[in-house]
Amino acid sequence: MTKMLAAVYEGPNTVGVKEVEVPRPAPGEALIRVAYAGICGSDMLIYRGGHPRVKPPLIMGHEFAGTIVDVNTTGTDLKPGDQVVVEPLLSCGRCEACRTGNYHVCQTLGLLGIDRDGGFAEYVTAAVDKIYKVPATLSPDVAALVEPVAVAVHAVRRSNVKVGDRVVVLGAGPIGQLVTQVLLAAGAGQVLVSELGEGRRKRVAELGVTTIDPAVCDPVVEVKKATGGTGADVVFEVVGAAPTTAQVVAMAKVRGEVVFVGIGARPLPLDLQNVSFKEQNLVGTRVYSFRDYEIALGLLATGKIRPELVVTHRLPLTEVQYGFDLMAEGDAALKILLKP
């Protein structure tokens, strides 16, 4: 076994499936045969040539599940045949963030599939301390959702959402859908989701939440109506765009909270005067920690997350270009899983 198929990013809007060397696990690493890998919004950014850290050629993919093939270390209970998922974070272990237990905001944080080869391939290597065994009840395609579910879990756990709270989610893409599901699992009361895409609104509406079409009405007005003029306890901004960021302060109540999950490419407008006048809390979020990963695994294993509302396509790795084309269409696809 010396060669494998991999989807290799070679430059803006260019990804090709080719034969490459199977990676060898370094000391402290394991070799994993990939079962499914998800295309993420970050992968779309790379594909379009917009990610500043990426240097082609690169095997993308940081959301994946698979099976242990080889383990190059002792002192671990991981063994060949184990079904696993991987936390793809690459942290230095030396900066202040890492040394205080906050490795997920390492000063030089990297990810598999961005800063080194990832899971759009038949095989991938990863550090054993970032590998999690998957419960037997969890199928590999569902297990591949652990990473984006962990993003949603981290966002909700960073917030002050309490049982019965009135919450707004701006954006119903894959992460917006998952944030909504995690909020419901956490006991949020009234949940409103604002989303332009009709297909995405229909999917998230199956959870029993109220949806808002910002193309036909003012989301701020609708939130005020739904909350008796008070505003939401917590607003989750999951789009990372100027129009949605401009709405969050007006949507949140006095002493309410805004949680920023979406990351914009440029500085975004924010009404800081009203943040101060209303004494609101602004919360930033970035990826996840090991505890978020454990919770995400548990939510998926116990059926508290509905993957069928998020996964829209399962494609062979050889159709990766078609997958990126679908993602570019916006409303047609949410989470696309590639099967090497």
C-alpha positions in Angstrom: 0.0 0.0 0.0 2.0 3.0 -1.2 -0.4 5.0 -3.4 -3.9 6.4 -2.7 -6.5 8.7 -4.3 -6.7 12.2 -3.0 -8.5 15.4 -4.0 -5.7 17.9 -4.3 -6.2 21.7 -4.4 -3.8 23.1 -7.0 -4.9 26.7 -7.2 -8.0 28.9 -7.4 -11.0 26.9 -8.6 -8.8 23.9 -9.4 -9.1 20.6 -7.5 -8.1 17.3 -9.1 -8.3 13.7 -8.0 -4.9 12.1 -8.4 -2.7 9.3 -7.1 -0.4 10.3 -4.3 1.8 8.6 -1.7 0.0 7.2 1.3 1.2 9.2 4.4 3.2 7.5 7.1 2.2 8.2 10.7 5.0 10.0 12.6 5.7 9.0 16.2 2.5 9.8 18.2 0.3 9.6 15.2 -2.1 7.1 13.7 -3.0 6.3 10.1 -6.7 6.4 9.4 -8.6 5.1 6.4 -11.2 7.8 5.6 -14.8 6.7 5.4 -16.5 10.1 4.8 -15.3 13.7 4.7 -17.5 16.8 4.6 -17.0 19.9 2.5 -17.1 23.0 4.7 -17.4 26.7 4.0 -13.7 26.9 4.8 -13.0 24.5 2.0 -15.0 26.7 -0.4 -12.8 29.7 0.7 -9.7 27.6 -0.1 -11.2 26.5 -3.4 -11.8 30.1 -4.5 -8.3 31.0 -3.6 -9.3 33.2 -0.7 -7.6 31.5 2.3 -4.4 33.4 3.2 -2.6 30.4 4.9 -3.1 27.8 2.2 -0.2 26.9 -0.1 -1.1 24.5 -3.0 -0.8 21.6 -3.5 -3.0 20.7 -0.6 -5.3 17.9 0.3 -8.3 19.7 1.9 -10.8 18.3 4.4 -11.0 18.8 8.2 -14.3 17.1 8.8 -13.9 13.3 8.5 -14.5 9.9 10.1 -12.8 6.7 9.4 -11.0 3.6 10.7 -7.6 3.2 12.4 -5.2 1.3 10.2 -1.9 1.7 12.1 -0.8 3.4 15.3 2.8 4.6 15.7 3.0 5.0 19.5 2.6 3.2 22.8 0.5 4.1 25.8 -2.8 4.5 23.8 -5.9 2.3 23.7 -6.3 3.1 20.0 -5.9 0.0 17.7 -6.4 -1.0 14.1 -10.1 -1.4 13.3 -11.3 1.3 15.7 -13.9 3.6 14.2 -12.9 7.2 14.9 -13.2 10.9 14.3 -10.4 13.4 14.5 -10.3 16.9 16.1 -8.3 18.6 13.4 -6.7 21.4 15.4 -2.9 21.9 15.3 -1.7 23.9 18.3 1.8 24.8 19.4 1.5 23.8 23.1 3.8 26.6 24.1 2.0 30.0 23.8 0.0 31.4 26.7 -3.3 30.3 25.3 -2.1 26.7 25.1 -0.4 26.7 28.5 -3.6 28.0 30.1 -5.7 25.2 28.6 -7.1 27.2 25.7 -5.3 25.4 22.8 -8.3 26.0 20.5 -7.3 29.7 20.4 -3.5 29.0 20.1 -1.6 32.0 18.8 -0.5 30.0 15.8 -3.6 27.7 15.5 -3.7 25.5 12.4 -5.9 22.8 11.0 -5.6 19.6 9.1 -6.8 20.2 5.6 -5.7 23.9 5.8 -2.2 23.9 7.2 -1.3 20.3 6.3 -2.9 17.6 4.3 -6.4 16.6 5.4 -9.2 14.1 4.9 -10.2 14.4 1.2 -8.2 11.2 0.6 -8.3 7.5 1.2 -5.9 7.9 4.1 -4.8 10.6 6.5 -2.6 10.8 9.6 -3.5 12.5 12.9 -2.1 12.9 16.4 -3.5 10.1 18.7 -4.4 12.7 21.3 -6.8 14.3 18.8 -8.5 11.1 17.9 -11.8 10.0 19.4 -13.4 6.6 19.3 -16.9 6.5 17.8 -19.8 4.7 19.5 -20.9 1.6 17.7 -24.4 3.1 17.2 -23.0 5.9 15.1 -22.6 5.3 11.3 -19.5 6.7 9.6 -21.4 9.2 7.6 -23.1 10.6 10.7 -19.8 10.5 12.6 -18.3 12.8 9.9 -20.6 15.5 11.3 -18.9 15.6 14.7 -16.6 18.5 13.7 -19.4 20.9 12.6 -21.6 19.8 15.5 -18.7 20.7 17.8 -18.6 24.2 16.3 -22.3 24.6 17.2 -21.8 23.1 20.7 -18.9 25.5 21.4 -21.0 28.5 20.3 -23.9 27.6 22.5 -21.7 26.7 25.5 -19.9 30.1 25.1 -23.3 31.8 25.4 -25.5 32.5 28.4 -28.5 30.7 26.9 -30.8 29.4 29.6 -33.8 27.1 29.5 -36.8 28.9 27.9 -34.8 31.8 26.5 -35.9 33.6 23.3 -33.1 33.2 20.7 -32.4 34.3 17.2 -30.1 32.5 14.7 -29.1 34.5 11.7 -28.3 32.1 8.9 -29.5 28.5 8.2 -26.5 27.1 6.4 -24.9 23.9 7.9 -23.6 25.7 11.0 -26.8 27.7 11.5 -28.9 24.6 11.2 -26.7 22.8 13.8 -26.6 25.8 16.2 -30.4 25.7 16.0 -30.5 22.0 16.8 -28.0 22.4 19.7 -30.0 25.3 21.1 -33.2 23.2 21.1 -31.3 20.4 22.8 -30.1 22.9 25.4 -33.7 24.0 26.2 -34.0 27.2 24.4 -37.7 28.3 24.3 -38.6 30.5 21.3 -36.2 30.2 18.4 -36.4 32.3 15.3 -34.1 31.7 12.3 -33.6 34.3 9.6 -32.4 32.9 6.2 -32.6 34.1 2.6 -32.6 30.6 1.0 -36.1 29.1 0.7 -34.8 25.5 0.8 -32.8 26.2 3.9 -35.7 27.8 5.6 -37.9 24.8 4.9 -35.3 22.4 6.3 -34.8 24.3 9.6 -38.6 24.8 9.9 -38.9 21.0 10.3 -37.4 21.5 13.8 -40.5 23.5 14.8 -38.8 26.9 14.9 -40.1 30.2 13.4 -38.4 31.2 10.2 -38.0 34.7 8.7 -37.4 35.6 5.1 -35.3 38.8 5.1 -36.1 39.3 1.4 -39.7 40.1 2.2 -39.7 41.5 5.7 -37.4 43.3 8.2 -35.9 40.7 10.5 -35.5 43.2 13.3 -39.1 44.1 13.2 -40.1 40.5 13.1 -38.0 39.7 16.2 -39.5 42.6 18.1 -43.0 41.5 17.2 -42.3 37.9 18.3 -40.8 39.0 21.6 -43.4 41.6 22.6 -41.1 44.5 21.7 -38.4 43.4 24.1 -35.9 41.7 21.8 -34.1 38.4 22.0 -32.2 37.1 25.0 -29.4 35.9 22.7 -28.7 36.4 19.0 -26.3 34.1 17.1 -24.7 35.7 14.0 -23.7 32.7 11.8 -23.4 34.4 8.4 -20.4 36.7 8.9 -21.8 39.3 6.5 -22.5 43.0 6.7 -26.3 42.9 6.5 -26.7 40.4 9.3 -24.1 41.9 11.5 -25.8 45.3 11.2 -29.0 43.8 12.7 -27.7 42.0 15.8 -27.6 44.9 18.3 -31.2 46.0 17.5 -32.4 42.4 17.7 -31.0 41.7 21.2 -32.7 43.0 24.3 -31.3 45.4 26.9 -28.6 43.4 28.7 -29.0 40.8 26.0 -26.1 38.9 24.3 -24.8 38.6 20.7 -22.7 35.5 19.8 -20.5 35.8 16.7 -20.1 32.4 15.0 -19.7 33.4 11.3 -16.4 35.0 10.4 -16.4 37.8 7.8 -13.5 38.3 5.5 -13.6 42.1 6.1 -14.4 44.4 9.1 -18.1 44.4 9.6 -20.5 47.2 10.8 -21.6 47.1 14.5 -23.6 49.7 16.4 -21.2 49.9 19.4 -23.0 53.0 20.8 -26.2 50.9 21.3 -24.1 48.0 22.6 -23.0 50.4 25.4 -26.4 52.0 25.9 -28.1 48.6 26.2 -25.3 47.0 28.2 -25.1 44.1 25.9 -22.5 41.3 25.9 -20.6 40.5 22.8 -19.2 37.0 22.6 -16.6 35.7 20.1 -16.3 32.0 19.3 -13.6 30.0 17.5 -13.8 26.3 16.7 -14.1 24.0 19.8 -12.3 22.2 22.6 -12.0 18.5 23.5 -15.2 18.8 25.7 -17.2 20.2 22.8 -16.1 17.2 20.7 -17.2 14.8 23.4 -20.6 16.5 23.7 -21.1 16.6 20.0 -20.4 12.8 19.8 -22.9 12.3 22.6 -25.6 14.4 20.9 -25.2 12.5 17.6 -25.1 9.1 19.3 -28.3 9.7 21.2 -30.2 11.1 18.3 -30.5 14.6 19.6 -29.1 15.9 16.3 -31.0 15.2 13.0 -28.3 14.7 10.4 -30.9 14.3 7.6 -31.7 18.0 7.8 -28.1 18.9 7.3 -26.6 16.3 4.9 -27.9 16.9 1.4 -25.5 14.9 -0.8 -23.1 11.9 -0.5 -20.7 11.7 -3.4 -17.7 9.6 -4.3 -14.3 11.4 -3.9 -13.9 11.3 -7.7 -16.9 13.7 -7.9 -15.3 16.3 -5.7 -15.5 19.0 -8.4 -19.2 18.4 -8.7 -19.5 18.8 -5.0 -17.8 22.2 -5.1 -20.1 23.2 -7.9 -23.1 22.3 -5.9 -21.8 24.2 -2.9 -21.3 27.3 -5.1 -25.1 27.2 -6.0 -25.9 28.1 -2.4 -29.4 26.9 -1.5 -29.1 23.6 -3.4 -26.7 22.0 -1.0 -25.9 22.1 2.7 -23.5 19.5 3.9 -21.9 17.4 1.1 -20.1 14.2 2.2 -17.3 12.7 0.1 -16.6 9.0 0.3 -13.1 8.0 -0.7 
